[in-house]
Amino acid sequence: MLRLRAGVTQEYVAYCARTTQAQIARVELGTRQPTLCVLRGYARATNPDAVMRLCASVILGEEYDAMSA
């Protein structure tokens, strides 16, 4: 998971995304789809290149390997 590899908390991602920690938890659990603002928050809090690769793989329908991010 990008956030854990970057060593940041859900609270910090939420702060960067201007949302709540609960919203980030739901996204990470897969019960909620991330908004563009949440994706931008992950990029700010972690690694923008890895977030862009993840987004591109989802858009293009390719398998995403979280370990390569």
PQR file of N, CA, C, O and H, with PARSE charges and radii, in Angstrom:
ATOM      1  N   MET A   1       0.851  -1.173   0.000 -0.4000 1.5000
ATOM      2  CA  MET A   1       0.000   0.000   0.000 -0.0000 2.0000
ATOM      3  C   MET A   1       0.899   1.240   0.000  0.5500 1.7000
ATOM      4  O   MET A   1       1.858   1.338   0.766 -0.5500 1.4000
ATOM      5  N   LEU A   2       0.564   2.164  -0.868 -0.4000 1.5000
ATOM      6  CA  LEU A   2       1.376   3.371  -1.034 -0.0000 2.0000
ATOM      7  C   LEU A   2       1.558   4.144   0.266  0.5500 1.7000
ATOM      8  O   LEU A   2       2.665   4.580   0.582 -0.5500 1.4000
ATOM      9  H   LEU A   2      -0.214   2.084  -1.490  0.4000 1.0000
ATOM     10  N   ARG A   3       0.504   4.310   0.997 -0.4000 1.5000
ATOM     11  CA  ARG A   3       0.566   5.112   2.219 -0.0000 2.0000
ATOM     12  C   ARG A   3       1.514   4.490   3.235  0.5500 1.7000
ATOM     13  O   ARG A   3       2.323   5.195   3.838 -0.5500 1.4000
ATOM     14  H   ARG A   3      -0.395   3.956   0.740  0.4000 1.0000
ATOM     15  N   LEU A   4       1.424   3.190   3.428 -0.4000 1.5000
ATOM     16  CA  LEU A   4       2.282   2.530   4.404 -0.0000 2.0000
ATOM     17  C   LEU A   4       3.740   2.561   3.974  0.5500 1.7000
ATOM     18  O   LEU A   4       4.631   2.767   4.797 -0.5500 1.4000
ATOM     19  H   LEU A   4       0.767   2.617   2.938  0.4000 1.0000
ATOM     20  N   ARG A   5       3.981   2.357   2.691 -0.4000 1.5000
ATOM     21  CA  ARG A   5       5.358   2.411   2.187 -0.0000 2.0000
ATOM     22  C   ARG A   5       5.952   3.796   2.358  0.5500 1.7000
ATOM     23  O   ARG A   5       7.160   3.936   2.550 -0.5500 1.4000
ATOM     24  H   ARG A   5       3.257   2.189   2.022  0.4000 1.0000
ATOM     25  N   ALA A   6       5.115   4.819   2.290 -0.4000 1.5000
ATOM     26  CA  ALA A   6       5.587   6.195   2.470 -0.0000 2.0000
ATOM     27  C   ALA A   6       5.725   6.550   3.947  0.5500 1.7000
ATOM     28  O   ALA A   6       6.318   7.573   4.289 -0.5500 1.4000
ATOM     29  H   ALA A   6       4.134   4.706   2.134  0.4000 1.0000
ATOM     30  N   GLY A   7       5.179   5.707   4.820 -0.4000 1.5000
ATOM     31  CA  GLY A   7       5.289   5.941   6.253 -0.0000 2.0000
ATOM     32  C   GLY A   7       4.420   7.078   6.766  0.5500 1.7000
ATOM     33  O   GLY A   7       4.788   7.769   7.717 -0.5500 1.4000
ATOM     34  H   GLY A   7       4.698   4.876   4.542  0.4000 1.0000
ATOM     35  N   VAL A   8       3.260   7.272   6.133 -0.4000 1.5000
ATOM     36  CA  VAL A   8       2.362   8.339   6.581 -0.0000 2.0000
ATOM     37  C   VAL A   8       1.060   7.742   7.106  0.5500 1.7000
ATOM     38  O   VAL A   8       0.699   6.614   6.770 -0.5500 1.4000
ATOM     39  H   VAL A   8       2.961   6.711   5.361  0.4000 1.0000
ATOM     40  N   THR A   9       0.374   8.503   7.922 -0.4000 1.5000
ATOM     41  CA  THR A   9      -0.870   8.049   8.541 -0.0000 2.0000
ATOM     42  C   THR A   9      -2.079   8.389   7.668  0.5500 1.7000
ATOM     43  O   THR A   9      -2.007   9.214   6.758 -0.5500 1.4000
ATOM     44  H   THR A   9       0.667   9.420   8.195  0.4000 1.0000
ATOM     45  N   GLN A  10      -3.183   7.723   7.980 -0.4000 1.5000
ATOM     46  CA  GLN A  10      -4.441   8.068   7.322 -0.0000 2.0000
ATOM     47  C   GLN A  10      -4.813   9.506   7.628  0.5500 1.7000
ATOM     48  O   GLN A  10      -5.371  10.200   6.779 -0.5500 1.4000
ATOM     49  H   GLN A  10      -3.241   7.053   8.720  0.4000 1.0000
ATOM     50  N   GLU A  11      -4.512   9.952   8.819 -0.4000 1.5000
ATOM     51  CA  GLU A  11      -4.817  11.332   9.200 -0.0000 2.0000
ATOM     52  C   GLU A  11      -4.072  12.330   8.315  0.5500 1.7000
ATOM     53  O   GLU A  11      -4.626  13.355   7.918 -0.5500 1.4000
ATOM     54  H   GLU A  11      -4.058   9.388   9.509  0.4000 1.0000
ATOM     55  N   TYR A  12      -2.808  12.019   8.009 -0.4000 1.5000
ATOM     56  CA  TYR A  12      -2.024  12.929   7.167 -0.0000 2.0000
ATOM     57  C   TYR A  12      -2.553  12.942   5.735  0.5500 1.7000
ATOM     58  O   TYR A  12      -2.641  14.001   5.114 -0.5500 1.4000
ATOM     59  H   TYR A  12      -2.358  11.186   8.331  0.4000 1.0000
ATOM     60  N   VAL A  13      -2.904  11.769   5.210 -0.4000 1.5000
ATOM     61  CA  VAL A  13      -3.498  11.717   3.870 -0.0000 2.0000
ATOM     62  C   VAL A  13      -4.798  12.508   3.864  0.5500 1.7000
ATOM     63  O   VAL A  13      -5.061  13.265   2.930 -0.5500 1.4000
ATOM     64  H   VAL A  13      -2.833  10.908   5.715  0.4000 1.0000
ATOM     65  N   ALA A  14      -5.612  12.337   4.900 -0.4000 1.5000
ATOM     66  CA  ALA A  14      -6.879  13.074   4.999 -0.0000 2.0000
ATOM     67  C   ALA A  14      -6.624  14.578   5.019  0.5500 1.7000
ATOM     68  O   ALA A  14      -7.330  15.338   4.356 -0.5500 1.4000
ATOM     69  H   ALA A  14      -5.399  11.722   5.659  0.4000 1.0000
ATOM     70  N   TYR A  15      -5.629  15.002   5.771 -0.4000 1.5000
ATOM     71  CA  TYR A  15      -5.273  16.426   5.821 -0.0000 2.0000
ATOM     72  C   TYR A  15      -4.889  16.925   4.426  0.5500 1.7000
ATOM     73  O   TYR A  15      -5.344  17.986   3.997 -0.5500 1.4000
ATOM     74  H   TYR A  15      -5.056  14.384   6.310  0.4000 1.0000
ATOM     75  N   CYS A  16      -4.058  16.166   3.724 -0.4000 1.5000
ATOM     76  CA  CYS A  16      -3.629  16.560   2.377 -0.0000 2.0000
ATOM     77  C   CYS A  16      -4.788  16.568   1.388  0.5500 1.7000
ATOM     78  O   CYS A  16      -4.798  17.351   0.439 -0.5500 1.4000
ATOM     79  H   CYS A  16      -3.688  15.305   4.072  0.4000 1.0000
ATOM     80  N   ALA A  17      -5.765  15.689   1.617 -0.4000 1.5000
ATOM     81  CA  ALA A  17      -6.920  15.580   0.724 -0.0000 2.0000
ATOM     82  C   ALA A  17      -8.084  16.461   1.165  0.5500 1.7000
ATOM     83  O   ALA A  17      -9.101  16.545   0.477 -0.5500 1.4000
ATOM     84  H   ALA A  17      -5.756  15.052   2.388  0.4000 1.0000
ATOM     85  N   ARG A  18      -7.931  17.114   2.309 -0.4000 1.5000
ATOM     86  CA  ARG A  18      -8.992  17.959   2.866 -0.0000 2.0000
ATOM     87  C   ARG A  18     -10.283  17.161   3.083  0.5500 1.7000
ATOM     88  O   ARG A  18     -11.378  17.576   2.705 -0.5500 1.4000
ATOM     89  H   ARG A  18      -7.104  17.046   2.867  0.4000 1.0000
ATOM     90  N   THR A  19     -10.098  15.997   3.709 -0.4000 1.5000
ATOM     91  CA  THR A  19     -11.227  15.137   4.033 -0.0000 2.0000
ATOM     92  C   THR A  19     -10.985  14.557   5.420  0.5500 1.7000
ATOM     93  O   THR A  19     -10.116  15.031   6.151 -0.5500 1.4000
ATOM     94  H   THR A  19      -9.208  15.660   4.017  0.4000 1.0000
ATOM     95  N   THR A  20     -11.745  13.541   5.780 -0.4000 1.5000
ATOM     96  CA  THR A  20     -11.618  12.945   7.107 -0.0000 2.0000
ATOM     97  C   THR A  20     -10.817  11.648   7.051  0.5500 1.7000
ATOM     98  O   THR A  20     -10.688  11.018   6.001 -0.5500 1.4000
ATOM     99  H   THR A  20     -12.451  13.156   5.186  0.4000 1.0000
ATOM    100  N   GLN A  21     -10.290  11.272   8.197 -0.4000 1.5000
ATOM    101  CA  GLN A  21      -9.583   9.998   8.302 -0.0000 2.0000
ATOM    102  C   GLN A  21     -10.536   8.850   8.009  0.5500 1.7000
ATOM    103  O   GLN A  21     -10.135   7.854   7.408 -0.5500 1.4000
ATOM    104  H   GLN A  21     -10.394  11.784   9.050  0.4000 1.0000
ATOM    105  N   ALA A  22     -11.787   8.975   8.422 -0.4000 1.5000
ATOM    106  CA  ALA A  22     -12.783   7.924   8.170 -0.0000 2.0000
ATOM    107  C   ALA A  22     -12.981   7.706   6.675  0.5500 1.7000
ATOM    108  O   ALA A  22     -13.139   6.570   6.228 -0.5500 1.4000
ATOM    109  H   ALA A  22     -12.113   9.784   8.911  0.4000 1.0000
ATOM    110  N   GLN A  23     -12.974   8.779   5.905 -0.4000 1.5000
ATOM    111  CA  GLN A  23     -13.118   8.666   4.449 -0.0000 2.0000
ATOM    112  C   GLN A  23     -11.922   7.908   3.860  0.5500 1.7000
ATOM    113  O   GLN A  23     -12.093   7.055   2.989 -0.5500 1.4000
ATOM    114  H   GLN A  23     -12.846   9.702   6.268  0.4000 1.0000
ATOM    115  N   ILE A  24     -10.730   8.217   4.333 -0.4000 1.5000
ATOM    116  CA  ILE A  24      -9.531   7.530   3.846 -0.0000 2.0000
ATOM    117  C   ILE A  24      -9.588   6.051   4.216  0.5500 1.7000
ATOM    118  O   ILE A  24      -9.228   5.195   3.408 -0.5500 1.4000
ATOM    119  H   ILE A  24     -10.591   8.910   5.041  0.4000 1.0000
ATOM    120  N   ALA A  25     -10.034   5.750   5.423 -0.4000 1.5000
ATOM    121  CA  ALA A  25     -10.165   4.356   5.855 -0.0000 2.0000
ATOM    122  C   ALA A  25     -11.132   3.601   4.952  0.5500 1.7000
ATOM    123  O   ALA A  25     -10.863   2.458   4.582 -0.5500 1.4000
ATOM    124  H   ALA A  25     -10.326   6.445   6.079  0.4000 1.0000
ATOM    125  N   ARG A  26     -12.248   4.219   4.593 -0.4000 1.5000
ATOM    126  CA  ARG A  26     -13.230   3.566   3.710 -0.0000 2.0000
ATOM    127  C   ARG A  26     -12.627   3.289   2.335  0.5500 1.7000
ATOM    128  O   ARG A  26     -12.860   2.231   1.751 -0.5500 1.4000
ATOM    129  H   ARG A  26     -12.467   5.148   4.894  0.4000 1.0000
ATOM    130  N   VAL A  27     -11.859   4.234   1.827 -0.4000 1.5000
ATOM    131  CA  VAL A  27     -11.206   4.037   0.527 -0.0000 2.0000
ATOM    132  C   VAL A  27     -10.233   2.864   0.620  0.5500 1.7000
ATOM    133  O   VAL A  27     -10.209   2.005  -0.261 -0.5500 1.4000
ATOM    134  H   VAL A  27     -11.670   5.093   2.301  0.4000 1.0000
ATOM    135  N   GLU A  28      -9.444   2.826   1.670 -0.4000 1.5000
ATOM    136  CA  GLU A  28      -8.460   1.755   1.822 -0.0000 2.0000
ATOM    137  C   GLU A  28      -9.108   0.396   2.057  0.5500 1.7000
ATOM    138  O   GLU A  28      -8.544  -0.630   1.676 -0.5500 1.4000
ATOM    139  H   GLU A  28      -9.464   3.524   2.386  0.4000 1.0000
ATOM    140  N   LEU A  29     -10.271   0.375   2.672 -0.4000 1.5000
ATOM    141  CA  LEU A  29     -10.996  -0.884   2.872 -0.0000 2.0000
ATOM    142  C   LEU A  29     -11.720  -1.338   1.610  0.5500 1.7000
ATOM    143  O   LEU A  29     -12.152  -2.487   1.515 -0.5500 1.4000
ATOM    144  H   LEU A  29     -10.729   1.208   2.982  0.4000 1.0000
ATOM    145  N   GLY A  30     -11.850  -0.436   0.645 -0.4000 1.5000
ATOM    146  CA  GLY A  30     -12.531  -0.770  -0.596 -0.0000 2.0000
ATOM    147  C   GLY A  30     -14.030  -0.591  -0.544  0.5500 1.7000
ATOM    148  O   GLY A  30     -14.736  -1.037  -1.449 -0.5500 1.4000
ATOM    149  H   GLY A  30     -11.499   0.497   0.722  0.4000 1.0000
ATOM    150  N   THR A  31     -14.531   0.051   0.494 -0.4000 1.5000
ATOM    151  CA  THR A  31     -15.974   0.265   0.594 -0.0000 2.0000
ATOM    152  C   THR A  31     -16.401   1.586  -0.026  0.5500 1.7000
ATOM    153  O   THR A  31     -17.592   1.882  -0.120 -0.5500 1.4000
ATOM    154  H   THR A  31     -13.958   0.414   1.229  0.4000 1.0000
ATOM    155  N   ARG A  32     -15.422   2.375  -0.447 -0.4000 1.5000
ATOM    156  CA  ARG A  32     -15.723   3.667  -1.069 -0.0000 2.0000
ATOM    157  C   ARG A  32     -14.703   3.939  -2.159  0.5500 1.7000
ATOM    158  O   ARG A  32     -13.509   3.698  -1.980 -0.5500 1.4000
ATOM    159  H   ARG A  32     -14.455   2.134  -0.371  0.4000 1.0000
ATOM    160  N   GLN A  33     -15.178   4.442  -3.289 -0.4000 1.5000
ATOM    161  CA  GLN A  33     -14.280   4.820  -4.375 -0.0000 2.0000
ATOM    162  C   GLN A  33     -13.634   6.163  -4.053  0.5500 1.7000
ATOM    163  O   GLN A  33     -14.303   7.062  -3.544 -0.5500 1.4000
ATOM    164  H   GLN A  33     -16.148   4.638  -3.435  0.4000 1.0000
ATOM    165  N   PRO A  34     -12.350   6.311  -4.339 -0.5600 1.5000
ATOM    166  CA  PRO A  34     -11.707   7.598  -4.063  0.2800 2.0000
ATOM    167  C   PRO A  34     -12.147   8.670  -5.048  0.5500 1.7000
ATOM    168  O   PRO A  34     -12.328   8.404  -6.237 -0.5500 1.4000
ATOM    169  N   THR A  35     -12.315   9.864  -4.545 -0.4000 1.5000
ATOM    170  CA  THR A  35     -12.597  11.006  -5.413 -0.0000 2.0000
ATOM    171  C   THR A  35     -11.273  11.532  -5.956  0.5500 1.7000
ATOM    172  O   THR A  35     -10.201  11.115  -5.518 -0.5500 1.4000
ATOM    173  H   THR A  35     -12.168  10.080  -3.580  0.4000 1.0000
ATOM    174  N   LEU A  36     -11.362  12.439  -6.903 -0.4000 1.5000
ATOM    175  CA  LEU A  36     -10.157  13.059  -7.429 -0.0000 2.0000
ATOM    176  C   LEU A  36      -9.405  13.795  -6.321  0.5500 1.7000
ATOM    177  O   LEU A  36      -8.174  13.777  -6.294 -0.5500 1.4000
ATOM    178  H   LEU A  36     -12.233  12.777  -7.258  0.4000 1.0000
ATOM    179  N   CYS A  37     -10.124  14.434  -5.420 -0.4000 1.5000
ATOM    180  CA  CYS A  37      -9.486  15.136  -4.296 -0.0000 2.0000
ATOM    181  C   CYS A  37      -8.728  14.165  -3.396  0.5500 1.7000
ATOM    182  O   CYS A  37      -7.637  14.482  -2.922 -0.5500 1.4000
ATOM    183  H   CYS A  37     -11.124  14.449  -5.443  0.4000 1.0000
ATOM    184  N   VAL A  38      -9.293  12.991  -3.161 -0.4000 1.5000
ATOM    185  CA  VAL A  38      -8.612  11.992  -2.338 -0.0000 2.0000
ATOM    186  C   VAL A  38      -7.364  11.487  -3.053  0.5500 1.7000
ATOM    187  O   VAL A  38      -6.318  11.332  -2.423 -0.5500 1.4000
ATOM    188  H   VAL A  38     -10.179  12.733  -3.546  0.4000 1.0000
ATOM    189  N   LEU A  39      -7.452  11.230  -4.347 -0.4000 1.5000
ATOM    190  CA  LEU A  39      -6.272  10.797  -5.099 -0.0000 2.0000
ATOM    191  C   LEU A  39      -5.184  11.860  -5.068  0.5500 1.7000
ATOM    192  O   LEU A  39      -4.002  11.544  -4.932 -0.5500 1.4000
ATOM    193  H   LEU A  39      -8.302  11.356  -4.859  0.4000 1.0000
ATOM    194  N   ARG A  40      -5.579  13.097  -5.192 -0.4000 1.5000
ATOM    195  CA  ARG A  40      -4.617  14.200  -5.115 -0.0000 2.0000
ATOM    196  C   ARG A  40      -3.976  14.239  -3.721  0.5500 1.7000
ATOM    197  O   ARG A  40      -2.780  14.497  -3.591 -0.5500 1.4000
ATOM    198  H   ARG A  40      -6.539  13.354  -5.302  0.4000 1.0000
ATOM    199  N   GLY A  41      -4.772  13.984  -2.694 -0.4000 1.5000
ATOM    200  CA  GLY A  41      -4.235  13.933  -1.334 -0.0000 2.0000
ATOM    201  C   GLY A  41      -3.211  12.828  -1.159  0.5500 1.7000
ATOM    202  O   GLY A  41      -2.178  13.031  -0.521 -0.5500 1.4000
ATOM    203  H   GLY A  41      -5.744  13.775  -2.800  0.4000 1.0000
ATOM    204  N   TYR A  42      -3.494  11.649  -1.725 -0.4000 1.5000
ATOM    205  CA  TYR A  42      -2.511  10.560  -1.678 -0.0000 2.0000
ATOM    206  C   TYR A  42      -1.227  10.974  -2.387  0.5500 1.7000
ATOM    207  O   TYR A  42      -0.129  10.689  -1.908 -0.5500 1.4000
ATOM    208  H   TYR A  42      -4.333  11.484  -2.243  0.4000 1.0000
ATOM    209  N   ALA A  43      -1.364  11.641  -3.520 -0.4000 1.5000
ATOM    210  CA  ALA A  43      -0.181  12.090  -4.258 -0.0000 2.0000
ATOM    211  C   ALA A  43       0.630  13.083  -3.435  0.5500 1.7000
ATOM    212  O   ALA A  43       1.857  12.995  -3.388 -0.5500 1.4000
ATOM    213  H   ALA A  43      -2.256  11.873  -3.909  0.4000 1.0000
ATOM    214  N   ARG A  44      -0.036  14.010  -2.797 -0.4000 1.5000
ATOM    215  CA  ARG A  44       0.672  14.996  -1.964 -0.0000 2.0000
ATOM    216  C   ARG A  44       1.357  14.332  -0.773  0.5500 1.7000
ATOM    217  O   ARG A  44       2.472  14.706  -0.407 -0.5500 1.4000
ATOM    218  H   ARG A  44      -1.033  14.082  -2.835  0.4000 1.0000
ATOM    219  N   ALA A  45       0.702  13.360  -0.178 -0.4000 1.5000
ATOM    220  CA  ALA A  45       1.201  12.742   1.048 -0.0000 2.0000
ATOM    221  C   ALA A  45       2.246  11.657   0.801  0.5500 1.7000
ATOM    222  O   ALA A  45       3.046  11.357   1.687 -0.5500 1.4000
ATOM    223  H   ALA A  45      -0.203  13.056  -0.476  0.4000 1.0000
ATOM    224  N   THR A  46       2.246  11.075  -0.379 -0.4000 1.5000
ATOM    225  CA  THR A  46       3.128   9.933  -0.623 -0.0000 2.0000
ATOM    226  C   THR A  46       4.046  10.200  -1.807  0.5500 1.7000
ATOM    227  O   THR A  46       4.943  11.040  -1.737 -0.5500 1.4000
ATOM    228  H   THR A  46       1.596  11.319  -1.099  0.4000 1.0000
ATOM    229  N   ASN A  47       3.813   9.486  -2.878 -0.4000 1.5000
ATOM    230  CA  ASN A  47       4.664   9.547  -4.054 -0.0000 2.0000
ATOM    231  C   ASN A  47       3.795   9.846  -5.269  0.5500 1.7000
ATOM    232  O   ASN A  47       3.061   8.969  -5.723 -0.5500 1.4000
ATOM    233  H   ASN A  47       3.085   8.803  -2.935  0.4000 1.0000
ATOM    234  N   PRO A  48       3.857  11.058  -5.804 -0.5600 1.5000
ATOM    235  CA  PRO A  48       2.986  11.422  -6.927  0.2800 2.0000
ATOM    236  C   PRO A  48       3.122  10.489  -8.129  0.5500 1.7000
ATOM    237  O   PRO A  48       2.127  10.182  -8.786 -0.5500 1.4000
ATOM    238  N   ASP A  49       4.341  10.036  -8.422 -0.4000 1.5000
ATOM    239  CA  ASP A  49       4.541   9.148  -9.568 -0.0000 2.0000
ATOM    240  C   ASP A  49       3.833   7.813  -9.374  0.5500 1.7000
ATOM    241  O   ASP A  49       3.231   7.290 -10.312 -0.5500 1.4000
ATOM    242  H   ASP A  49       5.149  10.286  -7.888  0.4000 1.0000
ATOM    243  N   ALA A  50       3.900   7.260  -8.171 -0.4000 1.5000
ATOM    244  CA  ALA A  50       3.243   5.985  -7.897 -0.0000 2.0000
ATOM    245  C   ALA A  50       1.729   6.121  -7.996  0.5500 1.7000
ATOM    246  O   ALA A  50       1.056   5.225  -8.507 -0.5500 1.4000
ATOM    247  H   ALA A  50       4.389   7.686  -7.409  0.4000 1.0000
ATOM    248  N   VAL A  51       1.194   7.228  -7.514 -0.4000 1.5000
ATOM    249  CA  VAL A  51      -0.253   7.458  -7.601 -0.0000 2.0000
ATOM    250  C   VAL A  51      -0.669   7.573  -9.062  0.5500 1.7000
ATOM    251  O   VAL A  51      -1.703   7.032  -9.453 -0.5500 1.4000
ATOM    252  H   VAL A  51       1.740   7.956  -7.099  0.4000 1.0000
ATOM    253  N   MET A  52       0.114   8.264  -9.864 -0.4000 1.5000
ATOM    254  CA  MET A  52      -0.215   8.404 -11.289 -0.0000 2.0000
ATOM    255  C   MET A  52      -0.157   7.056 -12.004  0.5500 1.7000
ATOM    256  O   MET A  52      -0.995   6.776 -12.862 -0.5500 1.4000
ATOM    257  H   MET A  52       0.954   8.704  -9.546  0.4000 1.0000
ATOM    258  N   ARG A  53       0.828   6.215 -11.658 -0.4000 1.5000
ATOM    259  CA  ARG A  53       0.900   4.878 -12.272 -0.0000 2.0000
ATOM    260  C   ARG A  53      -0.320   4.051 -11.890  0.5500 1.7000
ATOM    261  O   ARG A  53      -0.875   3.337 -12.725 -0.5500 1.4000
ATOM    262  H   ARG A  53       1.508   6.442 -10.961  0.4000 1.0000
ATOM    263  N   LEU A  54      -0.737   4.144 -10.633 -0.4000 1.5000
ATOM    264  CA  LEU A  54      -1.926   3.421 -10.184 -0.0000 2.0000
ATOM    265  C   LEU A  54      -3.156   3.888 -10.946  0.5500 1.7000
ATOM    266  O   LEU A  54      -3.942   3.068 -11.422 -0.5500 1.4000
ATOM    267  H   LEU A  54      -0.286   4.723  -9.954  0.4000 1.0000
ATOM    268  N   CYS A  55      -3.327   5.197 -11.065 -0.4000 1.5000
ATOM    269  CA  CYS A  55      -4.481   5.745 -11.790 -0.0000 2.0000
ATOM    270  C   CYS A  55      -4.461   5.308 -13.248  0.5500 1.7000
ATOM    271  O   CYS A  55      -5.491   4.916 -13.796 -0.5500 1.4000
ATOM    272  H   CYS A  55      -2.689   5.863 -10.678  0.4000 1.0000
ATOM    273  N   ALA A  56      -3.299   5.373 -13.871 -0.4000 1.5000
ATOM    274  CA  ALA A  56      -3.186   4.978 -15.278 -0.0000 2.0000
ATOM    275  C   ALA A  56      -3.522   3.505 -15.455  0.5500 1.7000
ATOM    276  O   ALA A  56      -4.195   3.137 -16.418 -0.5500 1.4000
ATOM    277  H   ALA A  56      -2.462   5.691 -13.426  0.4000 1.0000
ATOM    278  N   SER A  57      -3.060   2.656 -14.535 -0.4000 1.5000
ATOM    279  CA  SER A  57      -3.343   1.232 -14.674 -0.0000 2.0000
ATOM    280  C   SER A  57      -4.829   0.947 -14.527  0.5500 1.7000
ATOM    281  O   SER A  57      -5.362   0.068 -15.204 -0.5500 1.4000
ATOM    282  H   SER A  57      -2.514   2.955 -13.753  0.4000 1.0000
ATOM    283  N   VAL A  58      -5.501   1.680 -13.647 -0.4000 1.5000
ATOM    284  CA  VAL A  58      -6.948   1.496 -13.480 -0.0000 2.0000
ATOM    285  C   VAL A  58      -7.685   1.978 -14.722  0.5500 1.7000
ATOM    286  O   VAL A  58      -8.589   1.302 -15.213 -0.5500 1.4000
ATOM    287  H   VAL A  58      -5.068   2.394 -13.097  0.4000 1.0000
ATOM    288  N   ILE A  59      -7.304   3.137 -15.225 -0.4000 1.5000
ATOM    289  CA  ILE A  59      -7.966   3.697 -16.408 -0.0000 2.0000
ATOM    290  C   ILE A  59      -7.762   2.799 -17.623  0.5500 1.7000
ATOM    291  O   ILE A  59      -8.682   2.597 -18.415 -0.5500 1.4000
ATOM    292  H   ILE A  59      -6.570   3.686 -14.826  0.4000 1.0000
ATOM    293  N   LEU A  60      -6.551   2.262 -17.768 -0.4000 1.5000
ATOM    294  CA  LEU A  60      -6.236   1.429 -18.923 -0.0000 2.0000
ATOM    295  C   LEU A  60      -6.652  -0.020 -18.737  0.5500 1.7000
ATOM    296  O   LEU A  60      -6.540  -0.823 -19.663 -0.5500 1.4000
ATOM    297  H   LEU A  60      -5.803   2.427 -17.125  0.4000 1.0000
ATOM    298  N   GLY A  61      -7.131  -0.362 -17.547 -0.4000 1.5000
ATOM    299  CA  GLY A  61      -7.596  -1.715 -17.286 -0.0000 2.0000
ATOM    300  C   GLY A  61      -6.476  -2.716 -17.107  0.5500 1.7000
ATOM    301  O   GLY A  61      -6.677  -3.914 -17.307 -0.5500 1.4000
ATOM    302  H   GLY A  61      -7.222   0.291 -16.794  0.4000 1.0000
ATOM    303  N   GLU A  62      -5.306  -2.247 -16.735 -0.4000 1.5000
ATOM    304  CA  GLU A  62      -4.169  -3.132 -16.545 -0.0000 2.0000
ATOM    305  C   GLU A  62      -4.082  -3.554 -15.086  0.5500 1.7000
ATOM    306  O   GLU A  62      -4.563  -2.861 -14.190 -0.5500 1.4000
ATOM    307  H   GLU A  62      -5.142  -1.274 -16.572  0.4000 1.0000
ATOM    308  N   GLU A  63      -3.465  -4.694 -14.872 -0.4000 1.5000
ATOM    309  CA  GLU A  63      -3.254  -5.179 -13.511 -0.0000 2.0000
ATOM    310  C   GLU A  63      -2.228  -4.290 -12.825  0.5500 1.7000
ATOM    311  O   GLU A  63      -1.194  -3.959 -13.407 -0.5500 1.4000
ATOM    312  H   GLU A  63      -3.074  -5.257 -15.600  0.4000 1.0000
ATOM    313  N   TYR A  64      -2.515  -3.908 -11.595 -0.4000 1.5000
ATOM    314  CA  TYR A  64      -1.607  -3.037 -10.843 -0.0000 2.0000
ATOM    315  C   TYR A  64      -0.878  -3.852  -9.794  0.5500 1.7000
ATOM    316  O   TYR A  64      -1.498  -4.560  -9.001 -0.5500 1.4000
ATOM    317  H   TYR A  64      -3.355  -4.176 -11.123  0.4000 1.0000
ATOM    318  N   ASP A  65       0.423  -3.751  -9.792 -0.4000 1.5000
ATOM    319  CA  ASP A  65       1.246  -4.443  -8.810 -0.0000 2.0000
ATOM    320  C   ASP A  65       1.677  -3.441  -7.752  0.5500 1.7000
ATOM    321  O   ASP A  65       2.553  -2.615  -8.003 -0.5500 1.4000
ATOM    322  H   ASP A  65       0.928  -3.176 -10.437  0.4000 1.0000
ATOM    323  N   ALA A  66       1.076  -3.504  -6.579 -0.4000 1.5000
ATOM    324  CA  ALA A  66       1.353  -2.528  -5.522 -0.0000 2.0000
ATOM    325  C   ALA A  66       2.802  -2.574  -5.070  0.5500 1.7000
ATOM    326  O   ALA A  66       3.321  -1.571  -4.581 -0.5500 1.4000
ATOM    327  H   ALA A  66       0.364  -4.176  -6.374  0.4000 1.0000
ATOM    328  N   MET A  67       3.456  -3.690  -5.218 -0.4000 1.5000
ATOM    329  CA  MET A  67       4.840  -3.790  -4.785 -0.0000 2.0000
ATOM    330  C   MET A  67       5.779  -3.011  -5.697  0.5500 1.7000
ATOM    331  O   MET A  67       6.875  -2.641  -5.275 -0.5500 1.4000
ATOM    332  H   MET A  67       3.034  -4.505  -5.615  0.4000 1.0000
ATOM    333  N   SER A  68       5.379  -2.758  -6.922 -0.4000 1.5000
ATOM    334  CA  SER A  68       6.249  -2.024  -7.844 -0.0000 2.0000
ATOM    335  C   SER A  68       6.098  -0.529  -7.697  0.5500 1.7000
ATOM    336  O   SER A  68       6.878   0.231  -8.271 -0.5500 1.4000
ATOM    337  H   SER A  68       4.489  -3.058  -7.265  0.4000 1.0000
ATOM    338  N   ALA A  69       5.103  -0.090  -6.935 -0.4000 1.5000
ATOM    339  CA  ALA A  69       4.874   1.351  -6.771 -0.0000 2.0000
ATOM    340  C   ALA A  69       5.891   1.973  -5.857  0.5500 1.7000
ATOM    341  O   ALA A  69       5.844   3.178  -5.611 -0.5500 1.4000
ATOM    342  H   ALA A  69       4.469  -0.707  -6.469  0.4000 1.0000
TER
END
